[in-house]
Amino acid sequence: MVDIFIPEDVQNIINKLNENGFKAYLVGGAVRDSLLGKTPKDYDVATNAKPEQMLQVFKDFRVVETGIKHGTITLVVNEQNYEVTTFRVDGDYSDNRRPDSVEFVDDIEEDLSRRDFTINAMAYSQVEGLIDPFGGLEDIKGSLVRCVGKADERFSEDALRMLRAFRFSAELKFKVGRHTRESIKRNYRLLSSVSKERISSEICRILVSDCPDRIGALYTSKLSNVFFPEFNVMFKTEQNSPWHYLSVGRHTILALKKSKKDLVLRLAVLLHDIGKPKSKTTGEDGIDHFYHHAKFSVEIANDFLVRMHFDNKTISDVLQLITYHDAELTDGNIKKMLNKLGEELFFRLLDLKDADIQGQKFDLIKERLEQNNNIRTLAMEVINQEEPFAIKDLVINGDDLIAIGFKQGRDIGEVLNALLDMVMRVPAFNERVVLLGFARMRLQLDKK
């Protein structure tokens, strides 16, 4: 018999329902994660108690009527939220997103039949053990994501489930079942009814998973046709060059696989070469060139990120990384780049370059990674030695310039930047007397 640990607060909720004559089970992701040996993030309970009956049973609890119309209440116990939902079956899904109506039922198996994938369609109680009418445990053992019942029906109910299939595949390192994949290819157009925010959320979860390269399934499944057609073109763009042996799309997938688990970084990896198809030219010698592809990538990436409703900070950081992903970093320009990007984004840029390099020809990888690591070491030395690389590092500021006669406005910034350039070349010049001396000379020249 399968034995699943249920936290005391959750078991008390189940016991409370049982004591009042109702059935109650742990359901969904908590059962799946427990069977995988993972600690669940959320614990949801399903019961045959109707909403008004649940309110009576839990009258002494702190209750939030989150979705009472659809049979869901949230209990707040020891500052933790637990959803309790009445067994139900759903009516028609006219918008391919949410049911037009729900019908409350008395059988847990009927309730489980409406769920998306077999691995999420299991229930558990300490009395009855595991209830698994659709083979979820076997699919966990076989590392398989498979729809409950007919995949076409599940996806017509909620089209986002097609993306969720690949998200579970990425997070759990499972494969998507053949019939499920075939159904997604048939039904991919349904995704057009889903909001960009919901799609973005799933994309982000794929990207920050242990298998971000599974994002390639968006192309093979045709889902990207709906919201990311620029992605498709990358796989159709070959790169006959001294540095690459893969198409732009396959290079990007490999680079993602090699990248650190960080959303901003992985978005930048995903989009860093998206302008290559637009910039591609082929010389008389048959070698492909992608002049100014970073510029085109920034334009296309910006369109995509705005379209998918990413926040401004994320968009700005990703675009800066793409802008400089192909820039040559040397010991002579480290300080300028640190000043331009800031420490956090500068080291993300190095991580992007690492991932990009590892998606290129094998014989180039070792030497180029070593060069990148040398830049990383030099940058750390600049930071640890507190060498100036930003205006804030100067020993004088705008108020000091105003005090010696400069007017507020653009001139202040220009002078401070000129002083910073000088100090980055000769750190010893970062002395108050020296900088004010140069500033006074600049002031006198401006007056002539």
PyMOL commands that set and color helices and strands:
alter all, ss='L'
color gray80, all
select helices_A, chain A and resi 8-19+29-35+51-57+68-70+108-112+118-120+136-141+151-157+161-172+178-193+196-207+212-220+224-227+229-235+248-258+263-271+276-279+293-307+312-324+334-341+343-358+362-384+391-393+398-403+410-425+427-429+432-447
alter helices_A, ss='H'
color red, helices_A
select strands_A, chain A and resi 24-27+44-47+62-67+72-77+80-86+88-90+102-104+123-125+129-131+144-145+175-176+281-282+288-289
alter strands_A, ss='S'
color yellow, strands_A
deselect
rebuild
show_as cartoon
